[in-house]
């Protein structure tokens, strides 16, 4: 098992174009891949309920199976357990789920063999990933720009996100890089994984955490913005604003939370200033409380 440490950032419509022009990336060698992914769960959603995600991903002609487990998630930063290994291909454009390999993993063993037998394909993601390896602030970070779609139950939502994954070094460098990018790029922390977004698309509903701590309030607000992005239902915006207002009322350093709540009162809230304030707030709460699971 390895531990994945990454930061997920949602981009505005012109965010990808601005990202590719950013001085930190311009002139850097990059790689482009088309990634097709199928996510598995039981019909009852038992993996999702246990906060696990299981996928098969195709890299060119190679299939890789990945199981991710819950960890600390908040303010765009996540620390999760991850198991990954190659598997065989089957029919054209299909991988073969390695149930025997899954059975040997402790998180799956806790769920029992019955769950393994009932796993089935639930939804897919298909996106282009453009990635760069950066040496930033003395550490190695993979910068990955994903653009494509999540598809489930005959519906689709767009993928337009940036992932900063720590390859080696101090996680503080992820915050430093995110804040540097946010100076000119409209972005914000995103807490919903592609798996969680696919589950919400499949079920047609989003469930938010209550937010009973400052970090929990921020997590609730960010999840509400994730729901807003996928559903385009403006009712989620005041939910995010209310969580920010609660955070401002509870937080001794009210500035950033109050600024974010005020910005959410208007439709054109996503801006470099919004992203910087959200990242500053997330960094401070991550440092003082730890991220809310």
C-alpha positions in Angstrom: 0.0 0.0 0.0 1.1 3.5 -0.7 -0.3 6.8 0.6 -1.5 9.3 -2.0 -1.0 12.9 -1.0 -2.6 15.3 -3.5 -4.5 18.5 -3.9 -7.5 18.8 -6.2 -8.5 22.1 -7.7 -11.5 22.9 -9.8 -10.9 25.3 -12.7 -13.0 28.0 -14.2 -13.9 27.8 -17.9 -10.7 29.5 -19.1 -8.6 27.9 -16.3 -7.0 25.3 -18.5 -5.9 27.8 -21.1 -4.5 30.1 -18.4 -2.8 27.2 -16.7 -0.9 26.2 -19.8 0.3 29.8 -20.2 1.5 30.1 -16.6 5.2 30.9 -16.3 5.8 27.9 -14.0 4.7 25.5 -16.8 5.5 27.3 -20.0 8.5 25.7 -21.6 8.3 22.7 -19.3 8.2 19.2 -21.0 4.8 17.6 -20.6 3.0 14.4 -21.5 -0.5 13.8 -22.7 -2.6 10.6 -22.2 -6.1 9.6 -22.9 -7.5 7.8 -19.8 -10.6 5.6 -19.8 -11.8 4.5 -16.4 -14.6 2.2 -15.2 -15.6 2.4 -11.5 -17.1 -0.6 -9.7 -19.4 -1.1 -6.7 -22.2 -3.3 -5.6 -25.7 -2.4 -6.7 -26.3 -1.2 -3.1 -23.2 1.1 -3.2 -21.4 -0.7 -0.3 -17.9 0.5 -1.4 -19.1 4.1 -1.5 -20.7 3.7 1.9 -17.3 2.4 3.2 -15.7 5.4 1.5 -13.7 3.2 -1.0 -13.3 3.6 -4.7 -12.4 0.8 -7.1 -11.5 1.4 -10.7 -10.0 -0.1 -13.8 -8.0 2.3 -15.9 -6.7 1.9 -19.4 -3.3 3.4 -20.3 -2.9 2.8 -24.0 -3.0 -1.1 -24.1 -2.4 -1.6 -20.4 -5.0 -2.0 -17.7 -4.4 -1.0 -14.1 -6.7 -1.8 -11.1 -6.8 0.7 -8.2 -8.4 0.6 -4.8 -8.5 3.9 -2.8 -9.7 4.1 0.8 -10.9 7.0 2.9 -8.4 9.3 4.6 -8.2 13.0 5.5 -10.0 15.1 2.9 -10.6 18.8 3.2 -9.8 22.1 1.6 -8.8 20.3 -1.6 -6.1 18.3 0.1 -6.4 14.6 0.5 -4.3 11.8 2.1 -5.6 8.4 1.1 -4.5 4.7 1.2 -4.0 3.4 -2.4 -3.3 -0.1 -3.8 -2.6 -0.4 -7.5 -1.5 -3.2 -9.8 -1.7 -4.3 -13.5 -4.5 -6.7 -14.6 -5.3 -8.6 -17.8 -7.4 -7.3 -20.6 -10.5 -9.1 -21.8 -12.9 -8.1 -24.6 -11.9 -5.2 -26.8 -11.6 -2.0 -24.6 -12.4 -3.9 -21.4 -10.3 -4.9 -18.5 -10.8 -7.9 -16.2 -11.5 -7.2 -12.6 -9.0 -9.0 -10.3 -11.3 -10.2 -7.5 -8.7 -12.5 -6.1 -6.2 -9.7 -5.7 -8.9 -7.6 -4.0 -9.7 -10.3 -1.6 -6.2 -10.2 -0.3 -6.4 -6.5 0.7 -7.4 -5.8 4.3 -10.1 -3.1 3.5 -11.9 -5.5 1.1 -11.5 -8.5 3.4 -13.4 -6.5 6.1 -16.4 -6.2 3.7 -16.6 -10.0 3.1 -16.5 -12.2 0.0 -20.2 -11.5 -0.7 -19.4 -7.9 -1.6 -16.6 -9.1 -3.9 -19.0 -11.4 -5.8 -21.5 -8.6 -6.4 -19.2 -6.0 -7.7 -20.3 -4.6 -11.1 -19.4 -1.6 -13.4 -21.3 1.5 -12.2 -20.1 4.5 -14.2 -17.2 5.6 -16.4 -14.9 8.6 -16.7 -13.1 9.5 -20.0 -10.6 12.3 -20.0 -7.4 13.7 -21.4 -4.6 14.2 -18.9 -1.8 16.7 -19.6 0.9 16.4 -17.0 4.1 18.0 -16.0 6.8 17.0 -13.4 7.8 20.1 -11.4 10.6 20.6 -9.0 9.0 23.3 -6.8 10.2 24.6 -3.4 12.6 21.7 -3.2 10.1 18.9 -3.8 8.8 16.9 -6.8 5.2 17.5 -7.7 3.1 16.1 -10.6 0.8 18.7 -12.1 -2.0 17.0 -13.9 -4.7 18.8 -15.9 -7.7 16.6 -16.6 -10.4 17.5 -19.1 -13.2 15.2 -20.2 -16.5 13.7 -18.8 -18.0 11.5 -16.1 -20.9 9.4 -17.5 -23.5 7.5 -15.5 -27.2 6.5 -16.1 -27.3 8.2 -19.5 -26.1 11.5 -18.0 -22.7 13.3 -18.1 -20.9 16.1 -16.3 -17.6 17.7 -17.4 -14.2 17.2 -15.9 -12.1 20.3 -15.7 -9.7 19.9 -12.8 -6.2 20.2 -11.7 -4.4 17.7 -9.5 -1.2 18.4 -7.7 0.3 15.2 -6.4 3.3 15.0 -4.1 5.9 12.6 -5.5 8.6 13.3 -2.9 9.2 15.9 -0.2 7.2 18.2 2.2 3.4 18.5 1.5 3.7 22.2 2.3 5.0 22.7 -1.2 1.6 21.7 -2.6 0.1 24.7 -0.8 2.9 27.0 -2.1 2.4 25.9 -5.7 -1.4 26.1 -5.5 -1.2 29.7 -4.1 1.2 30.6 -6.9 -1.1 29.3 -9.6 -4.1 31.0 -8.0 -2.6 34.4 -8.4 -3.6 34.5 -12.1 -5.9 31.4 -12.6 -9.6 31.2 -11.4 -9.6 28.0 -9.4 -10.8 26.7 -6.0 -10.2 23.7 -3.8 -12.4 20.7 -4.7 -13.1 17.9 -2.2 -15.3 15.5 -4.3 -13.3 12.9 -6.1 -14.2 11.6 -9.5 -15.6 8.5 -7.8 -17.8 10.6 -5.5 -19.0 12.7 -8.4 -19.8 9.6 -10.4 -21.8 8.1 -7.5 -23.8 11.4 -7.1 -24.5 11.4 -10.9 -25.6 7.8 -10.7 -27.9 8.3 -7.7 -29.1 11.8 -8.7 -28.3 13.2 -5.3 -25.5 14.9 -3.3 -25.1 14.4 0.5 -23.1 17.0 2.4 -21.3 16.7 5.7 -22.9 18.7 8.6 -19.8 20.8 9.3 -19.6 20.9 13.1 -16.0 22.3 13.3 -14.3 25.1 11.4 -12.6 22.6 9.1 -15.9 20.8 8.7 -17.7 24.0 7.7 -15.1 24.6 5.0 -15.5 21.0 3.8 -19.3 21.4 3.6 -18.9 24.7 1.7 -16.5 23.1 -0.8 -18.7 20.1 -1.3 -21.7 22.4 -1.9 -19.6 24.1 -4.6 -18.7 20.7 -6.1 -22.5 19.9 -6.2 -23.2 23.3 -7.8 -20.6 22.7 -10.5 -22.1 19.3 -11.5 -25.8 20.0 -11.1 -25.9 23.6 -12.1 -28.5 24.1 -9.4 -28.1 27.5 -8.0 -29.6 26.4 -4.7 -26.2 25.0 -3.7 -24.6 28.4 -3.8 -26.4 29.8 -0.7 -25.6 26.5 1.1 -21.9 27.1 0.5 -22.3 30.7 1.6 -24.1 29.7 4.8 -21.3 27.3 5.7 -18.8 30.1 5.1 -20.8 32.5 7.3 -20.9 29.9 10.1 -17.1 29.5 9.7 -16.6 33.3 9.9 -18.7 33.4 13.1 -16.7 30.7 14.8 -13.2 31.5 13.5 -11.0 34.0 15.3 -9.4 35.1 12.0 -12.6 35.9 10.2 -11.2 37.7 7.1 -11.0 35.0 4.5 -14.2 33.2 5.4 -16.2 36.4 5.4 -14.7 37.4 2.1 -15.7 34.0 0.6 -19.2 34.2 2.0 -19.6 37.7 0.5 -18.3 36.7 -2.9 -20.8 33.8 -3.0 -23.6 36.3 -2.9 -23.0 37.0 -6.6 -23.0 34.8 -9.6 -19.4 35.7 -10.8 -17.8 34.5 -7.6 -15.0 32.3 -9.0 -12.0 34.5 -9.5 -8.2 34.4 -8.6 -9.1 36.4 -5.4 -11.7 33.8 -4.4 -9.2 30.9 -5.0 -6.5 32.6 -3.0 -8.7 33.3 -0.1 -10.1 29.7 -0.1 -6.6 28.3 -0.2 -5.3 30.5 2.6 -8.2 29.5 4.7 -7.8 25.8 3.9 -4.1 25.9 4.6 -4.6 27.6 8.0 -7.3 25.1 9.0 -5.3 22.1 7.8 -2.4 23.3 9.9 -4.3 24.0 13.1 -7.1 21.3 13.1 -6.2 18.8 10.5 -8.5 18.1 7.5 -12.0 16.9 8.2 -12.6 13.3 6.9 
